[in-house]
């Protein structure tokens, strides 16, 4: 069995409760590399412990798996303490807040402690944004970056993102999720979470967003499987109807079908990868997810994304597309400047200053980042072409007006 296949199999066993079977001569070094790339090493390690000793990795590799398992459990406790502090501060300040993604989704997993997450995402209304930041800073949180609609914070080494809106991938989803304290959420006191069906809808939107900006990892597909196992009575017709309203029905069908193929997800949808006509889509999507890591950073980064965007808009590839992508990256539009620089959003008249700052940062501020981006725009043509093909198959290209 190929390392990729056995890696996916072990994750499936964890999600389904199936007892894993060993395979002879498993390449545990490759499996460890995949697990690390996707931040699921602790889950794989927990499944390894269920294998007969003769099928387990040996020596340093076994120690590496075990160490990551222990580290993940300890980190969970630290993260929970930080999240508790975050929620208590906003509650004391009487600020309604919505917790989304990993901090909620982990509790759908068989062992929540093993479902890792990077930062913790929360959303407050725009009118409470400054008040929330002030309250958190007064209680030991440190702002590391601040934009008009999101602030990055640290507390005891744990990362938080405070948003004023839910992420969207197109205009439809931006409008749909704008009333996040309305009918789509539920809560106690000042702490809210999305209702199950709407959280799954948001997960699908979130995956589409990450595919649009570089890639999505296997953990996001695992979230889909975990959802259906916890909510087996989900109204799939209603879900697909809502996805169609967001322009994401085809995306949802493909992602759910992928979850079903990889993890035997207990759900029925009118789409399958078992047809030979879907072989290329399955191959491209699988490669993008498995090679890209948690958020697709290993697929090429900002340079590849800019090249892909240009290919999508112009319908052309080659050097011409690379040159156009480069100039659009060096000379971004005003909408980008408003999003990138808080002062430009508040005072659009300062756009020329923001443009000069952006130019300086792009060319001089991050030399390694700049070098990598330029290389990607002129050397990642095949990857960009695969992404362009994927977006057309998922109908994401039609909805690129979102942010």
C-alpha positions as CSV (number, residue, x, y, z in Angstrom):
1,X,0.0,0.0,0.0
2,X,1.3,3.5,-0.9
3,X,2.2,5.7,2.0
4,X,-0.5,8.2,1.1
5,X,-3.1,5.5,1.1
6,X,-2.1,4.1,4.4
7,X,-1.9,7.6,5.9
8,X,-5.5,8.2,4.8
9,X,-6.5,4.8,6.0
10,X,-5.2,5.5,9.6
11,X,-7.0,8.8,9.7
12,X,-10.2,7.0,8.5
13,X,-9.8,4.4,11.3
14,X,-9.6,7.2,13.9
15,X,-12.7,9.0,12.6
16,X,-14.8,5.8,12.2
17,X,-13.6,3.9,15.3
18,X,-12.4,1.0,13.0
19,X,-9.5,-1.0,14.4
20,X,-6.5,-0.4,12.2
21,X,-4.7,-3.2,10.5
22,X,-1.0,-3.2,9.9
23,X,0.7,-3.5,6.6
24,X,4.2,-5.0,6.0
25,X,7.0,-2.7,5.1
26,X,5.1,0.5,5.7
27,X,7.3,3.6,5.0
28,X,6.8,5.3,8.3
29,X,9.2,8.1,7.5
30,X,7.0,9.1,4.6
31,X,3.9,8.7,6.7
32,X,5.4,10.8,9.5
33,X,6.3,13.5,7.0
34,X,2.7,13.6,5.7
35,X,1.3,13.7,9.3
36,X,3.6,16.6,10.3
37,X,2.8,18.5,7.1
38,X,-1.0,18.3,7.9
39,X,-0.7,18.6,11.7
40,X,-2.3,15.2,12.4
41,X,0.7,13.4,13.8
42,X,-0.9,12.9,17.2
43,X,-4.0,11.2,15.5
44,X,-1.7,8.9,13.5
45,X,0.3,8.1,16.6
46,X,-2.8,7.1,18.5
47,X,-3.7,4.7,15.7
48,X,-0.2,3.3,15.7
49,X,-0.6,2.2,19.3
50,X,-3.5,0.0,18.2
51,X,-1.3,-1.9,15.7
52,X,0.5,-5.2,16.6
53,X,4.1,-4.4,17.6
54,X,5.5,-6.0,14.5
55,X,3.7,-3.4,12.3
56,X,4.7,-0.3,14.3
57,X,7.6,2.0,13.4
58,X,10.8,1.4,15.3
59,X,13.5,3.4,17.1
60,X,13.6,7.2,16.6
61,X,10.6,7.3,14.4
62,X,8.4,5.6,17.0
63,X,9.8,8.0,19.6
64,X,9.0,10.9,17.3
65,X,5.4,9.8,17.0
66,X,5.0,9.3,20.7
67,X,6.6,12.7,21.5
68,X,4.2,14.5,19.2
69,X,1.3,12.7,20.8
70,X,2.4,13.9,24.3
71,X,3.1,17.4,23.1
72,X,-0.3,17.7,21.4
73,X,-2.2,16.7,24.6
74,X,-0.1,19.1,26.7
75,X,-0.7,21.9,24.1
76,X,-4.4,21.3,24.2
77,X,-4.5,22.0,28.0
78,X,-2.6,25.3,27.4
79,X,-4.8,26.3,24.6
80,X,-8.0,25.6,26.6
81,X,-6.7,27.8,29.4
82,X,-6.1,30.6,26.9
83,X,-9.5,30.2,25.2
84,X,-11.2,30.2,28.6
85,X,-9.4,33.5,29.4
86,X,-10.4,35.0,26.1
87,X,-14.0,34.1,26.5
88,X,-14.1,35.3,30.1
89,X,-12.6,38.7,29.2
90,X,-15.2,39.3,26.5
91,X,-18.0,38.1,28.7
92,X,-17.0,40.4,31.5
93,X,-17.0,43.3,29.0
94,X,-20.5,42.2,27.9
95,X,-19.3,41.8,24.3
96,X,-21.2,39.1,22.3
97,X,-18.7,36.9,20.4
98,X,-18.9,34.0,18.1
99,X,-16.3,31.1,18.3
100,X,-15.8,29.2,15.0
101,X,-13.7,26.6,13.3
102,X,-11.1,24.5,15.3
103,X,-12.1,25.6,18.8
104,X,-15.6,24.2,18.1
105,X,-14.9,21.4,15.5
106,X,-12.5,19.5,17.7
107,X,-15.4,18.4,19.9
108,X,-16.8,16.5,16.9
109,X,-13.7,14.2,17.0
110,X,-13.4,10.9,18.9
111,X,-10.6,12.4,20.9
112,X,-10.9,16.3,20.9
113,X,-7.4,16.7,22.4
114,X,-5.8,15.3,19.3
115,X,-7.6,17.6,16.8
116,X,-5.0,20.3,16.6
117,X,-5.6,23.9,15.5
118,X,-3.4,26.9,15.0
119,X,-5.0,30.1,16.1
120,X,-8.5,30.5,17.7
121,X,-11.0,32.5,15.7
122,X,-13.7,34.7,17.1
123,X,-16.0,37.2,15.6
124,X,-17.5,40.4,17.2
125,X,-19.7,43.1,15.6
126,X,-17.8,46.0,14.0
127,X,-19.1,48.4,16.7
128,X,-17.6,46.2,19.4
129,X,-14.2,45.7,17.6
130,X,-12.2,48.4,19.4
131,X,-13.9,47.7,22.7
132,X,-13.0,44.1,22.5
133,X,-9.4,44.8,21.6
134,X,-9.1,47.3,24.5
135,X,-10.6,44.7,27.0
136,X,-8.3,41.9,25.8
137,X,-5.2,44.1,25.9
138,X,-6.0,45.2,29.4
139,X,-6.0,41.5,30.4
140,X,-2.7,40.5,29.0
141,X,-3.4,39.9,25.3
142,X,-0.9,41.4,22.9
143,X,-1.9,42.7,19.5
144,X,0.7,41.6,16.9
145,X,-1.1,42.8,13.8
146,X,-4.2,45.0,13.3
147,X,-6.3,45.5,10.2
148,X,-9.7,47.1,9.8
149,X,-11.6,43.8,10.1
150,X,-9.2,41.5,12.0
151,X,-6.6,41.7,14.8
152,X,-4.0,39.0,15.5
153,X,-3.2,38.5,19.2
154,X,-1.1,36.5,21.5
155,X,-1.8,35.3,25.0
156,X,0.8,33.0,26.7
157,X,2.1,31.9,23.4
158,X,-1.4,31.1,22.0
159,X,-2.6,32.9,18.9
160,X,-6.0,34.5,18.4
161,X,-7.7,36.2,15.5
162,X,-10.5,38.7,16.4
163,X,-12.7,39.3,13.3
164,X,-15.5,41.7,12.5
165,X,-17.0,39.4,9.9
166,X,-17.0,35.7,8.9
167,X,-14.7,34.7,6.1
168,X,-16.3,34.5,2.7
169,X,-15.3,33.3,-0.8
170,X,-17.7,35.3,-2.9
171,X,-20.4,38.1,-2.7
172,X,-23.1,35.6,-1.9
173,X,-21.3,34.1,1.1
174,X,-20.3,37.5,2.3
175,X,-23.9,38.6,2.5
176,X,-25.1,35.2,3.8
177,X,-22.8,35.2,6.8
178,X,-23.1,38.9,7.6
179,X,-25.8,38.5,10.3
180,X,-23.7,36.0,12.3
181,X,-25.6,36.7,15.5
182,X,-28.9,36.0,13.8
183,X,-30.7,32.8,12.9
184,X,-27.5,30.9,11.9
185,X,-26.0,30.9,15.4
186,X,-26.9,29.9,19.0
187,X,-25.4,30.7,22.3
188,X,-25.5,31.2,26.1
189,X,-24.7,34.5,27.7
190,X,-22.4,36.4,25.4
191,X,-20.7,33.3,23.7
192,X,-22.1,32.0,20.5
193,X,-21.4,29.3,17.9
194,X,-22.9,28.5,14.5
195,X,-25.7,26.0,14.4
196,X,-24.6,22.6,13.1
197,X,-25.8,22.9,9.5
198,X,-24.5,26.4,9.2
199,X,-21.1,25.5,10.7
200,X,-20.8,22.8,8.0
201,X,-21.8,25.4,5.4
202,X,-19.1,27.7,6.8
203,X,-16.5,24.9,6.8
204,X,-17.2,24.3,3.0
205,X,-16.9,28.1,2.4
206,X,-13.7,28.2,4.4
207,X,-12.2,25.3,2.4
208,X,-13.2,27.1,-0.8
209,X,-11.5,30.2,0.5
210,X,-8.3,28.4,1.2
211,X,-8.3,26.6,-2.1
212,X,-8.6,30.0,-3.7
213,X,-5.6,31.3,-1.8
214,X,-3.2,28.4,-2.0
215,X,-4.8,25.2,-0.8
216,X,-6.5,23.3,2.0
217,X,-5.2,20.4,4.1
218,X,-6.6,17.0,4.8
219,X,-7.7,18.1,8.3
220,X,-10.4,20.3,6.7
221,X,-11.8,17.2,4.9
222,X,-11.7,15.3,8.2
223,X,-13.9,18.1,9.7
224,X,-16.5,17.3,7.1
225,X,-16.4,13.6,8.0
226,X,-16.5,14.3,11.7
227,X,-19.6,16.5,11.2
228,X,-21.6,13.9,9.4
229,X,-20.7,11.2,12.0
230,X,-21.9,13.5,14.8
231,X,-25.0,14.7,12.9
232,X,-26.2,11.7,10.9
233,X,-29.7,13.3,10.5
234,X,-28.4,16.3,8.7
235,X,-30.8,17.4,6.0
236,X,-28.5,17.0,3.0
237,X,-31.1,18.5,0.6
238,X,-31.3,21.7,2.7
239,X,-27.5,21.8,2.9
240,X,-27.1,21.6,-0.8
241,X,-29.9,24.1,-1.4
242,X,-28.1,26.6,0.9
243,X,-24.8,25.9,-0.9
244,X,-26.5,26.6,-4.2
245,X,-27.7,29.9,-2.9
246,X,-24.0,30.7,-2.1
247,X,-22.8,29.5,-5.5
248,X,-21.0,26.6,-3.9
249,X,-23.1,23.6,-4.6
250,X,-20.6,21.9,-6.9
251,X,-17.8,22.7,-4.5
252,X,-19.8,21.1,-1.6
253,X,-20.6,18.0,-3.7
254,X,-17.0,17.5,-4.6
255,X,-15.7,18.0,-1.1
256,X,-18.3,15.7,0.5
257,X,-17.6,13.1,-2.2
258,X,-13.9,13.3,-1.4
259,X,-14.6,12.9,2.3
260,X,-16.7,9.8,1.5
261,X,-14.0,8.3,-0.7
262,X,-11.2,8.8,1.8
263,X,-13.0,8.2,5.1
264,X,-16.1,6.3,4.2
265,X,-18.2,9.2,5.5
266,X,-21.8,8.0,6.2
267,X,-23.6,10.3,3.9
268,X,-25.3,10.1,0.5
269,X,-24.7,12.8,-2.1
270,X,-25.5,12.8,-5.9
271,X,-21.8,12.8,-6.9
272,X,-19.1,10.3,-6.8
273,X,-15.4,9.9,-7.7
274,X,-16.0,6.3,-8.7
275,X,-16.8,7.3,-12.3
276,X,-13.8,7.2,-14.6
277,X,-14.7,10.6,-16.0
278,X,-13.8,12.1,-12.6
279,X,-10.4,10.6,-12.5
280,X,-8.5,13.8,-13.4
281,X,-10.4,15.9,-10.9
282,X,-9.8,13.4,-8.1
283,X,-6.1,13.2,-9.0
284,X,-5.6,17.0,-9.1
285,X,-7.7,17.7,-6.0
286,X,-5.9,14.9,-4.0
287,X,-2.5,16.2,-5.0
288,X,-3.3,19.8,-4.1
289,X,-4.6,18.8,-0.7
290,X,-1.9,16.2,0.2
291,X,1.1,18.1,-1.1
292,X,0.1,21.5,0.2
293,X,0.0,20.9,3.9
294,X,-2.5,22.4,6.4
295,X,-3.2,25.6,4.5
296,X,-1.6,24.8,1.2
297,X,1.5,26.8,1.8
298,X,3.7,24.2,0.2
299,X,1.8,24.5,-3.1
300,X,3.6,27.8,-3.9
301,X,2.3,30.7,-1.8
302,X,1.4,34.2,-2.9
303,X,3.3,34.1,-6.2
304,X,1.5,31.0,-7.4
305,X,-1.8,32.4,-6.3
306,X,-1.2,35.6,-8.2
307,X,-0.2,33.6,-11.3
308,X,-3.3,31.4,-11.0
309,X,-5.5,34.5,-10.7
310,X,-4.0,36.0,-13.9
311,X,-4.5,32.7,-15.7
312,X,-8.1,32.6,-14.6
313,X,-8.9,36.1,-15.7
314,X,-7.0,36.1,-19.0
315,X,-7.4,32.5,-20.0
316,X,-3.7,32.5,-20.9
317,X,-0.6,30.9,-19.5
318,X,3.1,31.2,-20.1
319,X,5.5,34.1,-19.7
320,X,2.9,36.7,-20.6
321,X,0.7,35.6,-17.7
322,X,3.7,35.6,-15.3
323,X,4.6,39.2,-16.3
324,X,1.1,40.5,-15.8
325,X,0.8,38.7,-12.5
326,X,4.1,40.3,-11.4
327,X,3.0,43.8,-12.2
328,X,-0.4,43.4,-10.5
329,X,1.5,42.1,-7.4
330,X,3.9,45.1,-7.4
331,X,1.1,47.6,-8.1
332,X,-2.0,46.4,-6.3
333,X,-5.4,48.1,-6.4
334,X,-6.9,50.4,-3.8
335,X,-9.2,47.7,-2.5
336,X,-6.1,45.7,-1.5
337,X,-4.5,48.7,0.2
338,X,-7.6,49.4,2.2
339,X,-7.6,45.8,3.4
340,X,-3.9,45.6,4.0
341,X,-3.4,48.9,5.9
342,X,-5.8,50.0,8.6
343,X,-5.1,53.7,8.2
344,X,-5.9,53.5,4.5
345,X,-9.3,51.9,5.3
346,X,-10.1,54.7,7.8
347,X,-8.7,57.4,5.6
348,X,-8.8,56.5,1.9
349,X,-7.2,59.8,1.0
350,X,-4.0,58.2,2.3
351,X,-4.0,55.6,-0.4
352,X,-0.9,57.0,-2.2
353,X,1.1,56.7,1.1
354,X,-0.2,53.1,1.6
355,X,0.8,52.3,-2.0
356,X,4.3,53.5,-1.4
357,X,4.5,51.5,1.9
358,X,3.2,48.4,0.1
359,X,5.8,48.9,-2.7
360,X,8.6,49.3,-0.2
361,X,7.5,46.2,1.8
362,X,7.2,44.1,-1.4
363,X,10.6,45.0,-2.8
364,X,12.7,45.7,0.3
365,X,10.9,44.7,3.5
366,X,10.8,40.9,3.1
367,X,13.6,39.9,0.8
368,X,13.1,36.2,1.1
369,X,9.4,36.5,0.8
370,X,9.8,38.7,-2.3
371,X,12.3,36.4,-3.9
372,X,10.0,33.4,-3.3
373,X,7.0,35.2,-4.7
374,X,8.8,36.3,-7.9
375,X,10.2,32.8,-8.4
376,X,6.7,31.3,-8.0
377,X,5.2,33.7,-10.5
378,X,7.7,32.6,-13.1
379,X,8.2,28.9,-12.3
380,X,5.0,27.5,-10.8
381,X,3.0,27.4,-14.1
382,X,2.0,23.7,-13.8
383,X,0.7,24.1,-10.3
384,X,-1.2,27.3,-11.2
385,X,-2.7,25.5,-14.2
386,X,-3.9,22.7,-11.9
387,X,-5.4,25.2,-9.5
388,X,-7.1,26.9,-12.5
389,X,-8.5,23.6,-13.7
390,X,-9.7,22.8,-10.2
391,X,-11.5,26.2,-9.7
392,X,-13.3,25.7,-13.0
393,X,-14.4,22.2,-11.9
394,X,-15.6,23.5,-8.6
395,X,-17.2,26.7,-10.1
396,X,-15.1,28.8,-7.7
397,X,-13.8,31.0,-10.6
398,X,-17.3,32.3,-11.2
399,X,-17.4,33.7,-7.7
400,X,-14.1,35.5,-7.3
401,X,-15.7,38.9,-6.5
402,X,-15.6,37.9,-2.8
403,X,-12.8,38.6,-0.4
